[in-house]
Amino acid sequence: MRYLITGGSGQLGSAIYKELLLRGENDVFTPSSKEMDITNFSSVKNYITLVKPDIIFHCAAYTNVDEAEFDHDSCYMANSLGTGHICNAAGLVDATVIGISSDYVFDGKKESPYEVYDERHPINFYGSTKKEMEDILTRYPKYFVVRTSWVFGENGKNFVNTMLNLAKRHDEVDVVRDQIGSPSYTPDLARGIVDLSNTDYYGFYHMTNEGYLSWYKFANLIYKEAGIDIKVNPINAKDYNGAKALRPENSMLSKFSLDQAGITRLPSVEEATHNYIKILKK
Ligand SMILES: NC(=O)c1ccc[n+]([C@@H]2O[C@H](COP(=O)([O-])OP(=O)(O)OC[C@H]3O[C@@H](n4cnc5c(N)ncnc54)[C@H](OP(=O)(O)O)[C@@H]3O)[C@@H](O)[C@H]2O)c1
């Protein structure tokens, strides 16, 4: 099999690359954004028709949720238009496309975990481009949409790194207590996504580590695992000045669809956090 990973330098793309190599796959292509710019159809078409992948893990995206509120064009071009380019070029070589979407397609008003079929009402611009990305994927015959949330791992910016860096400069930190969801560790996600790609159960999936918690509780878990003694103050999202984009209060994603496809759920948030911090300590 031949694989193409977009966004191979990012958190998730680099973990999928590692997972494929671990499974003994050698034909794995990870073009940089210069080699294949997803916002440019000629660039995408030339690369995809040259390497002729069987499976495309589409991880490239505009991921700065707050900046997206002010830079609509860039976010739309990468997330929506870019996904269209990937699907159009994938059709020329009959490749399967696995697109990575987000809990931010939901408004967070539901009181229980979101199912894949729940109605989407994004409350920030990034989320609206992810919704459009999903719609584009559904018009392509061999598609998977994997919604995930609160991604952390090597090769990128994430909440765990931010908390650890804050602890170097501060004795206490304020962390939001009224947004609930699930963190997702990239090696665990990569395993689940590659498992899914080996099936032809096309459609929508939710994939995160197991367990739901607030950012506040996640921060406490991170510091406990890292052995850092710091005061964590719970605050409400409305009192946090750092975010320009609104975020859903409820980001809980149900794994019902994963169970139906026979894909093993990801390990617990506690185990994932432990494993990541162990790597950082090395
Ligand atoms: N991070 C999260 O918490 C989170 C939550 C839910 C869903 N997701 C989704 O999960 C996927 C992976 O996220 P991530 O955190 O791994 O992202 P990331 O670390 O921010 O990496 C983004 C990747 O996209 C590439 N990229 C951006 N613009 C591009 C362009 N025009 N052409 C080609 N490549 C381009 C970047 O390459 P360069 O470095 O060369 O620009 C980078 O490799 C994304 O679809 C994201 O929306 C993420």
The ligand as a Gaussian input file, in Angstrom:
#p B3LYP/6-31G(d) Opt

LIG

0 1
 N       -4.709000      20.430000      17.730000
 C       -5.921000      20.130000      18.200000
 O       -6.216000      20.284000      19.398000
 C       -6.965000      19.563000      17.267000
 C       -8.255000      19.272000      17.770000
 C       -9.216000      18.743000      16.902000
 C       -8.900000      18.527000      15.567000
 N       -7.658000      18.839000      15.107000
 C       -7.342000      18.600000      13.687000
 O       -6.364000      17.583000      13.614000
 C       -5.541000      17.785000      12.462000
 C       -4.075000      17.754000      12.874000
 O       -3.859000      18.790000      13.846000
 P       -2.407000      19.052000      14.470000
 O       -2.616000      19.563000      15.837000
 O       -1.542000      17.859000      14.209000
 O       -1.922000      20.258000      13.539000
 P       -0.555000      21.065000      13.582000
 O        0.409000      20.441000      14.520000
 O       -0.908000      22.510000      13.764000
 O        0.006000      20.859000      12.105000
 C       -0.648000      21.419000      11.016000
 C        0.033000      20.893000       9.769000
 O       -0.657000      21.436000       8.635000
 C        0.308000      21.825000       7.687000
 N       -0.223000      22.844000       6.815000
 C       -0.810000      24.031000       7.175000
 N       -1.139000      24.724000       6.056000
 C       -0.773000      23.957000       4.994000
 C       -0.843000      24.124000       3.586000
 N       -1.363000      25.208000       3.047000
 N       -0.377000      23.126000       2.789000
 C        0.154000      22.000000       3.322000
 N        0.266000      21.783000       4.660000
 C       -0.191000      22.768000       5.479000
 C        1.461000      22.340000       8.535000
 O        2.639000      22.361000       7.753000
 P        3.682000      23.598000       7.914000
 O        4.226000      23.464000       9.291000
 O        4.661000      23.357000       6.825000
 O        2.857000      24.825000       7.703000
 C        1.498000      21.293000       9.650000
 O        2.246000      20.173000       9.234000
 C       -6.011000      19.094000      11.845000
 O       -6.947000      18.835000      10.831000
 C       -6.721000      19.794000      12.991000
 O       -7.696000      20.726000      12.543000
 C       -6.678000      19.330000      15.930000

